[in-house]
């Protein structure tokens, strides 16, 4: 079995100092699988040694225990943020490289096989019928970019396209764009997955296919900007698409960046009080991956009557929601446990609502609230902003 150079390199260079396990200066847990399972193999340093074991032939990708340790990682990047001895980004890169080895060896987890087969059949990872995509926008009379040009494209993504319970995040986001006078459209039924989940579980071929398709589609629509409410999709388009051999003629923005910009340009004005006490959860792909921390807080702080309180772990030290990198599909109980840890932290602030800016976070928090019988509301930031207009 050929082991990629990055696995060989970083697996040997890890100093085993343990700083990847806790938030810097606070000594609060930062790694969800490590904190849950309390075995070294579930921590980032342990995964680097798994890479070394694969390199030396003492571990096998056919071993279920090895696969579980590889795929319970949510790729939240907290380890890279905390690592005190090596350049950032090496740990997640090693895990991604190992997952590509898994795909190459044909050892993919059953839940992830379903995701890939759904991609091939339905252009989404949720095993939903393709023809249902775009239903979230019914009645909004939005421009169809497959038939006419638009300066801005709103890409809903898989989760917002197929989960009616959280459609409000997308519908309120585009309503804000309408009220700001933005010339935008959607692809509706012709929209496809961003391909990011395929990348995260190690299937580079499927990721590349969808990246190339979306670049071609949005270039063809004449768009100068592509806006997403999904932090994961945003991060994948912004950071991974440029690595594909295709020229992007558009800028990728998350909805919080765009709303914040429209507020500061005076195109969105909040006129109604929203008397709520809320706390904000930083999605990993918006925060640690892209450094977007202040824009969502600026939006919330500009809403009349709203009080924003912070959780103990916030910004680059935020605890992951637990839904990323295929974990929610493969290990749902662990995913919900991770979300509930964050919900407890949110409740400790005295907030009555938890606000985020990613549908995967929102979905997982709502599921954990049902599972554990908790009482706190969960909103997307666009829903809160819409209340103020």
NUNU-809278 format. One record per residue (C-alpha): x negated, y negated, z; residue number from 1. Coordinates in Angstrom, 3 decimals. Each point is the difference from the previous one (the first is absolute). Layout:
N
X | Y | Z | NUM
...
! end
This chain:
389
0.000 | 0.000 | 0.000 | 1
-1.497 | -3.317 | -1.071 | 2
0.098 | -2.648 | 2.738 | 3
0.092 | -3.683 | -1.113 | 4
-3.051 | -2.090 | 0.859 | 5
1.980 | -2.350 | 2.272 | 6
1.058 | 2.964 | 2.152 | 7
-3.582 | 1.255 | 0.263 | 8
-1.324 | -3.466 | 0.814 | 9
2.450 | -1.232 | 2.616 | 10
0.509 | 3.371 | 1.660 | 11
-3.710 | 0.054 | 0.754 | 12
-0.269 | -3.656 | 1.074 | 13
2.823 | -0.113 | 2.589 | 14
-1.630 | -0.704 | 3.386 | 15
2.920 | 1.492 | 1.990 | 16
0.235 | -3.182 | 2.096 | 17
3.793 | 0.277 | 0.381 | 18
0.885 | -3.622 | -0.719 | 19
2.325 | 1.162 | -2.808 | 20
2.375 | 1.366 | 2.639 | 21
0.911 | -3.240 | 1.805 | 22
0.772 | -3.640 | -0.735 | 23
-3.041 | -2.196 | 0.403 | 24
-0.277 | -1.600 | 3.434 | 25
3.368 | 1.380 | 1.152 | 26
-0.661 | 3.760 | 0.150 | 27
3.550 | 0.690 | -1.124 | 28
0.556 | 2.983 | -2.327 | 29
-0.349 | -0.846 | -3.701 | 30
0.156 | 3.408 | -1.738 | 31
3.497 | 1.557 | -0.022 | 32
-0.928 | 3.654 | -0.730 | 33
-2.928 | -0.092 | 2.410 | 34
2.187 | -1.427 | 2.763 | 35
2.781 | 2.509 | -0.690 | 36
-1.992 | 3.218 | -0.327 | 37
-3.018 | -0.883 | 2.222 | 38
-2.453 | 2.157 | -1.928 | 39
-3.162 | -1.326 | -1.621 | 40
0.950 | 1.305 | -3.444 | 41
2.990 | -2.356 | -0.099 | 42
-2.133 | -3.073 | 0.726 | 43
-1.905 | -1.839 | -2.761 | 44
-3.390 | 1.212 | 1.254 | 45
1.320 | 3.564 | -0.032 | 46
1.199 | -0.360 | -3.579 | 47
-3.470 | -1.122 | -1.034 | 48
-1.331 | 3.210 | 1.533 | 49
2.637 | 1.950 | -1.895 | 50
-1.532 | -1.550 | -3.113 | 51
-3.388 | 1.241 | 1.180 | 52
1.428 | 3.460 | 0.626 | 53
1.384 | 0.103 | -3.528 | 54
-3.357 | -1.158 | -1.316 | 55
-1.842 | 2.782 | 1.812 | 56
2.564 | 2.655 | -0.868 | 57
1.023 | 0.837 | 3.572 | 58
3.529 | -1.385 | -0.517 | 59
2.519 | 0.776 | -2.738 | 60
2.774 | -2.063 | -1.564 | 61
2.146 | 3.130 | 0.109 | 62
0.025 | -0.172 | 3.819 | 63
3.349 | -1.456 | 1.204 | 64
-1.655 | -1.525 | 3.074 | 65
-2.459 | -1.861 | -2.203 | 66
2.811 | -1.266 | -2.257 | 67
2.024 | -1.180 | 2.997 | 68
-2.884 | -2.076 | 1.290 | 69
-0.564 | -1.462 | -3.452 | 70
3.653 | -0.844 | -0.687 | 71
1.197 | -1.252 | 3.397 | 72
-2.054 | -3.125 | -0.668 | 73
2.313 | -2.888 | -0.953 | 74
-2.892 | -1.864 | -1.677 | 75
0.859 | -2.936 | 2.261 | 76
-3.612 | -1.228 | -0.114 | 77
-0.159 | -0.709 | 3.741 | 78
-3.141 | 2.137 | 0.171 | 79
-1.748 | -2.054 | -2.653 | 80
0.991 | -3.152 | 1.898 | 81
-1.460 | 1.285 | 3.274 | 82
-3.153 | 1.776 | -1.235 | 83
-2.984 | -1.664 | 1.648 | 84
-2.899 | 1.698 | -1.721 | 85
0.689 | 0.288 | -3.733 | 86
1.350 | -2.215 | -2.824 | 87
3.787 | -0.233 | -0.089 | 88
2.180 | 2.156 | -2.276 | 89
-2.161 | 3.106 | 0.077 | 90
2.265 | 2.182 | 2.170 | 91
3.175 | -0.351 | -2.067 | 92
-2.068 | 0.404 | -3.176 | 93
-1.320 | 3.326 | 1.311 | 94
3.515 | 1.198 | 0.833 | 95
1.210 | -1.019 | -3.462 | 96
-2.917 | 1.854 | -1.594 | 97
0.764 | 3.149 | 2.020 | 98
3.664 | -0.180 | -1.048 | 99
-1.064 | -0.181 | -3.635 | 100
-1.981 | 3.179 | 0.668 | 101
3.176 | 1.595 | 1.399 | 102
1.917 | -0.808 | -3.186 | 103
-2.859 | 1.280 | -2.129 | 104
-0.008 | 3.265 | 1.958 | 105
3.766 | 0.423 | -0.390 | 106
0.603 | -0.009 | 3.758 | 107
2.528 | -2.849 | 0.241 | 108
2.560 | 0.165 | 2.826 | 109
3.515 | 1.170 | -1.014 | 110
1.552 | -3.368 | 0.901 | 111
-2.494 | -1.783 | -2.215 | 112
0.617 | 2.422 | -2.858 | 113
3.660 | -1.082 | 0.153 | 114
-1.093 | -3.665 | -0.171 | 115
-2.161 | 0.589 | -3.080 | 116
2.673 | 2.079 | -1.741 | 117
2.525 | -2.776 | 0.706 | 118
-2.386 | -2.526 | -1.519 | 119
-0.278 | 2.057 | -3.169 | 120
3.761 | 0.521 | -0.244 | 121
1.535 | -3.155 | 1.473 | 122
-2.770 | -2.638 | 0.148 | 123
0.292 | -0.206 | 3.798 | 124
-1.436 | 1.928 | 2.978 | 125
3.295 | 0.300 | 1.884 | 126
1.573 | 2.738 | -2.149 | 127
2.811 | -2.357 | -1.060 | 128
1.714 | -0.110 | -3.427 | 129
-1.642 | -2.567 | -2.253 | 130
3.362 | -1.334 | -1.203 | 131
0.801 | -1.262 | 3.527 | 132
-2.934 | -2.406 | -0.094 | 133
1.136 | -3.603 | -0.243 | 134
3.283 | 0.578 | 1.860 | 135
-1.281 | -2.206 | 2.812 | 136
0.416 | -3.085 | -2.246 | 137
3.596 | 0.603 | -1.093 | 138
2.060 | -3.197 | -0.031 | 139
-2.982 | -2.345 | 0.253 | 140
-0.113 | -0.749 | -3.762 | 141
-3.774 | 0.141 | -0.252 | 142
-1.987 | -0.348 | -3.212 | 143
-1.007 | 3.301 | -1.636 | 144
-3.686 | -0.249 | -0.939 | 145
0.325 | 2.939 | -2.407 | 146
2.223 | -2.238 | -2.150 | 147
-1.243 | -3.550 | 0.664 | 148
-3.110 | -1.775 | 1.234 | 149
-0.451 | -1.295 | 3.547 | 150
-2.771 | -1.920 | 1.702 | 151
0.259 | 2.162 | 3.128 | 152
0.834 | 3.701 | 0.407 | 153
1.392 | 1.406 | 3.238 | 154
-1.092 | 3.615 | 0.449 | 155
2.221 | 1.721 | 2.572 | 156
-1.951 | 3.260 | 0.327 | 157
1.237 | 3.475 | 0.901 | 158
1.168 | -0.455 | 3.590 | 159
2.016 | -3.180 | -0.604 | 160
1.443 | 1.405 | -3.223 | 161
1.467 | 3.138 | 1.518 | 162
0.857 | -0.749 | 3.654 | 163
3.302 | -1.925 | 0.267 | 164
-0.484 | -0.579 | 3.741 | 165
-2.926 | -2.323 | -0.690 | 166
1.157 | -1.545 | -3.285 | 167
0.467 | -3.266 | 1.911 | 168
-3.759 | -0.558 | -0.097 | 169
0.002 | -0.051 | -3.807 | 170
3.327 | -1.739 | -0.485 | 171
-0.865 | -2.803 | 2.430 | 172
-3.471 | -0.368 | -1.516 | 173
1.337 | -0.550 | -3.521 | 174
2.771 | -2.262 | 1.326 | 175
-2.685 | -2.222 | 1.502 | 176
-1.752 | -0.061 | -3.381 | 177
3.269 | -0.933 | -1.718 | 178
0.638 | -2.855 | 2.428 | 179
-3.553 | -1.258 | -0.540 | 180
0.600 | -0.158 | -3.751 | 181
-2.603 | 2.622 | -0.922 | 182
0.162 | 1.426 | -3.532 | 183
-0.201 | 3.707 | 0.774 | 184
1.371 | 3.370 | -0.997 | 185
-0.104 | 3.700 | 0.819 | 186
-0.516 | 3.163 | -2.013 | 187
3.022 | 1.726 | 1.593 | 188
0.354 | 3.632 | -1.076 | 189
-3.199 | -0.286 | -2.023 | 190
-2.143 | -0.862 | 3.026 | 191
-2.360 | 2.779 | 1.102 | 192
-2.030 | 0.871 | 3.081 | 193
-3.195 | -1.980 | 0.532 | 194
-1.892 | 3.299 | 0.240 | 195
-1.552 | -0.869 | 3.343 | 196
1.249 | 3.006 | 1.937 | 197
-1.496 | 2.288 | -2.645 | 198
-3.335 | -1.779 | 0.521 | 199
0.225 | 0.329 | 3.782 | 200
0.612 | 3.755 | -0.067 | 201
-2.827 | 0.454 | -2.492 | 202
1.642 | 0.286 | -3.428 | 203
-1.967 | -2.452 | -2.113 | 204
1.524 | 1.124 | -3.310 | 205
3.557 | -0.926 | 1.038 | 206
-1.139 | -3.268 | 1.559 | 207
-1.856 | -1.022 | -3.157 | 208
3.005 | 0.839 | -2.178 | 209
2.334 | -2.255 | 1.988 | 210
-2.546 | -2.779 | 0.383 | 211
-0.549 | -0.140 | -3.756 | 212
3.741 | 0.113 | -0.667 | 213
0.817 | -2.841 | 2.409 | 214
-2.833 | -2.177 | -1.241 | 215
1.223 | 0.437 | -3.573 | 216
3.642 | -0.625 | 0.957 | 217
-0.646 | -3.172 | 1.985 | 218
-2.480 | -1.355 | -2.507 | 219
2.666 | 0.594 | -2.645 | 220
2.607 | -1.869 | 2.038 | 221
-2.177 | -3.117 | -0.173 | 222
-0.097 | -0.268 | 3.771 | 223
-2.512 | -2.229 | 1.741 | 224
0.836 | 1.520 | 3.390 | 225
1.261 | 3.329 | 1.344 | 226
1.622 | -0.271 | 3.432 | 227
0.539 | 2.927 | 2.366 | 228
1.706 | 0.392 | 3.375 | 229
-1.778 | 3.326 | 0.514 | 230
-3.351 | -0.508 | 1.714 | 231
-1.276 | 3.342 | -1.277 | 232
0.959 | -0.662 | -3.626 | 233
-1.428 | -3.511 | 0.215 | 234
-3.310 | 1.271 | 1.316 | 235
-0.227 | 2.757 | -2.585 | 236
0.681 | -2.394 | -2.877 | 237
-2.316 | -2.696 | 1.312 | 238
-2.953 | 2.134 | 1.092 | 239
0.214 | 3.185 | -2.081 | 240
1.418 | -1.106 | -3.356 | 241
-3.072 | -2.109 | -0.852 | 242
-2.066 | 3.208 | 0.207 | 243
2.034 | 1.480 | -2.867 | 244
-1.398 | -0.689 | -3.459 | 245
2.808 | -2.404 | -0.983 | 246
0.167 | -3.801 | 0.063 | 247
2.601 | -1.537 | 2.335 | 248
1.441 | -3.304 | -1.246 | 249
1.947 | -0.608 | 3.196 | 250
-0.655 | -0.868 | 3.633 | 251
1.276 | 2.377 | 2.709 | 252
1.639 | -1.612 | 3.053 | 253
1.859 | 1.322 | 2.996 | 254
3.367 | -1.605 | 0.692 | 255
-1.323 | -1.577 | 3.239 | 256
-2.723 | -1.777 | -1.960 | 257
2.505 | -1.258 | -2.540 | 258
2.680 | -1.071 | 2.491 | 259
-2.641 | -1.794 | 2.083 | 260
-1.174 | -1.782 | -3.156 | 261
3.571 | -0.980 | -0.968 | 262
0.653 | -1.349 | 3.510 | 263
-3.132 | -2.145 | -0.092 | 264
0.981 | -1.297 | -3.458 | 265
3.397 | -0.994 | 1.389 | 266
1.898 | 2.435 | -2.259 | 267
1.339 | 2.000 | 2.948 | 268
1.397 | -1.942 | 2.934 | 269
1.302 | 1.551 | 3.204 | 270
3.083 | -1.864 | 1.222 | 271
1.714 | 2.462 | 2.368 | 272
-1.113 | 0.995 | 3.466 | 273
-0.775 | 3.666 | 0.599 | 274
0.083 | 0.407 | 3.792 | 275
-2.023 | 3.211 | 0.249 | 276
-3.064 | 1.170 | 1.912 | 277
-2.035 | 2.149 | -2.368 | 278
-3.379 | 1.681 | -0.241 | 279
-1.856 | 0.605 | -3.242 | 280
-1.609 | 3.271 | -1.094 | 281
-2.930 | -0.331 | -2.408 | 282
0.230 | 2.717 | -2.688 | 283
-3.419 | 1.607 | -0.480 | 284
-0.103 | -0.634 | -3.745 | 285
0.905 | -3.658 | 0.450 | 286
-2.251 | -0.623 | 2.979 | 287
-3.131 | 2.105 | 0.216 | 288
-0.137 | 0.708 | -3.738 | 289
0.643 | -3.579 | -1.181 | 290
-0.452 | -2.319 | 2.979 | 291
3.510 | -1.489 | -0.180 | 292
0.821 | -0.924 | 3.592 | 293
0.960 | -3.663 | 0.167 | 294
2.506 | -0.345 | -2.868 | 295
2.707 | 2.187 | 1.606 | 296
-0.499 | -1.752 | 3.313 | 297
0.191 | -3.407 | -1.695 | 298
3.332 | 1.037 | -1.539 | 299
1.430 | 1.178 | 3.321 | 300
-1.292 | -3.045 | 1.893 | 301
1.655 | -2.326 | -2.533 | 302
3.477 | 1.448 | 0.666 | 303
2.039 | -2.223 | 2.369 | 304
0.955 | 1.625 | 3.286 | 305
-2.122 | 3.111 | -0.481 | 306
-2.563 | 1.007 | 2.649 | 307
-2.944 | 2.145 | -1.102 | 308
-1.847 | 2.033 | 2.637 | 309
-3.023 | 2.182 | -0.674 | 310
-0.579 | 3.643 | 0.849 | 311
-3.184 | 0.859 | 1.874 | 312
-1.481 | 1.540 | -3.147 | 313
0.520 | -2.414 | -2.866 | 314
-1.600 | -1.186 | -3.223 | 315
-3.102 | 2.116 | -0.797 | 316
0.527 | 2.028 | 3.179 | 317
3.608 | 0.971 | -0.741 | 318
1.155 | 3.552 | 0.611 | 319
1.137 | 1.766 | -3.186 | 320
3.709 | 0.758 | -0.582 | 321
-0.886 | 3.604 | -0.907 | 322
1.613 | 0.236 | -3.444 | 323
-2.956 | -0.425 | -2.338 | 324
-2.098 | 2.207 | -2.265 | 325
2.542 | 2.824 | -0.248 | 326
0.125 | 0.587 | 3.776 | 327
3.746 | -0.682 | 0.275 | 328
0.690 | 2.703 | -2.582 | 329
-2.466 | 2.612 | 1.272 | 330
0.127 | -0.583 | 3.766 | 331
3.314 | -1.769 | 0.774 | 332
-0.019 | 0.666 | 3.762 | 333
-3.458 | -1.487 | 0.400 | 334
1.003 | -2.934 | -2.202 | 335
2.982 | -0.758 | 2.271 | 336
-2.135 | 0.336 | 3.132 | 337
-2.380 | -2.606 | -1.406 | 338
2.887 | -2.359 | -0.782 | 339
1.432 | 0.425 | 3.485 | 340
-3.329 | -0.968 | 1.574 | 341
0.271 | -3.295 | -1.879 | 342
3.667 | -0.440 | 0.961 | 343
-0.922 | 0.321 | 3.681 | 344
-2.635 | -2.686 | -0.482 | 345
2.556 | -2.231 | -1.721 | 346
2.530 | 0.454 | 2.807 | 347
-2.627 | -0.928 | 2.590 | 348
-0.107 | -3.534 | -1.463 | 349
3.653 | -0.593 | 0.891 | 350
0.910 | -0.449 | -3.666 | 351
3.408 | 1.144 | -1.173 | 352
-1.166 | 0.578 | -3.557 | 353
-3.048 | 1.452 | -1.726 | 354
-0.824 | -1.740 | -3.299 | 355
-2.279 | 1.433 | -2.664 | 356
-0.753 | -0.494 | -3.679 | 357
-0.120 | 3.506 | -1.448 | 358
2.920 | 2.365 | -0.714 | 359
-2.008 | 3.069 | 1.047 | 360
-0.533 | -1.573 | 3.438 | 361
3.641 | -1.042 | 0.208 | 362
1.250 | 3.458 | -0.976 | 363
-2.260 | 1.793 | 2.461 | 364
0.871 | -2.340 | 2.875 | 365
3.718 | 0.470 | -0.649 | 366
-0.447 | 3.778 | -0.090 | 367
-1.967 | -0.017 | 3.258 | 368
2.638 | -2.143 | 1.709 | 369
2.633 | 2.584 | -0.940 | 370
-2.242 | 2.905 | 1.004 | 371
-0.961 | -1.388 | 3.408 | 372
3.198 | -1.897 | 0.807 | 373
-1.682 | -3.390 | 0.296 | 374
1.752 | -3.371 | -0.144 | 375
-1.728 | -2.636 | -2.067 | 376
0.915 | -1.437 | -3.388 | 377
-2.300 | 0.277 | -3.007 | 378
-0.089 | -2.549 | -2.829 | 379
-2.015 | -0.789 | -3.064 | 380
-1.376 | -3.533 | 0.093 | 381
2.084 | -0.992 | -3.050 | 382
3.172 | 0.906 | 1.890 | 383
-0.963 | -2.303 | 2.853 | 384
-0.912 | -2.819 | -2.390 | 385
3.330 | 0.427 | -1.823 | 386
1.846 | -0.536 | 3.308 | 387
-1.477 | -3.504 | 0.211 | 388
1.467 | -1.187 | -3.322 | 389
! end
